[in-house]
Amino acid sequence: MNWLLEHGLTLLGEHISFAELLGQIGAVAVVFLAQRRTLWTWPVQIAAAVLLFSVYTSAHLGGLALRQVIVLAISVYGWWAWTRRRDAEYGVVVRRSTRPELAALAVALILGTVGMALLLQATNASWAPWPDAAIFIGTAVAYGAQGLRLVEFWLVWLLVDAIGVPLQIASGLYFSASVYIVFTVLVIKGWRDWTRSARAVAQASLAQAPVGNVGV
C-alpha cells in the first residue's frame, strides 16, 4: 500500500498517487454498477474503500478515512442483502422510501453530522470537521439506504457530492474533486433509472394483486 501511495502519475501538473487513482476509479465504477443493480457493486466498493482509506489517512482527513471503514462494513451487509432480494425479471428489487424511512434518513443525517463534527473537533482528527463529518455521515446513510434498496439513497449522494467537491479542492486532492463531479452526473442518471425500476415493480405488483384487494 505504501508503494501505491508514494508512486503515481502527474496530470495537469498535479501528482496523483496510484492509490488515489485506483480508489477513485473504483468509486466511479461502483456508481456505474449500482445503476445496473449488479452484485459486483459491493466487492468493487470494498476494494475502493481499502485504497481510499490509505489516501485520506495520509491527507489527515480523519472523517473521510473513517468513513471508508464504515463503507466497507456496510458493503459486506449490502452484498448479503442484495443476494436475498433478486427477481428474475427486475434483478435486485428497488423501492421508494416510506415517510417514516425518509424521516429516519433526515434525522440520521442531521444528528450524525453534529455528533461526528464534535468528535472530530475534540480529537483534532480533521482540519475541516463539519464538512468532513457531513460527508462521513452522508456516505454511511447513503450506503445503508442503498443496501436497503431505497431509491432515495441517490439524493443523499447528491448532498455528499455538493459538499465533497470544495473540500477535496481545499485539501489539494484535485483528481478526487473531479471524480466527485463525475459522480454527480452518474448519480442523477442512477436516480432516474432506479425510479423507473421501482415504478415498474410497483405497477407489476399492483397488476398481480387479487382483484378484490385493489383499492383496499
Summary of the structure (lengths in Angstrom):
residues: 216
radius of gyration: 18.5
end to end distance: 58.1
largest distance: 67.8
contacts: 692
relative contact order: 0.12
helix: 76%
strand: 7%
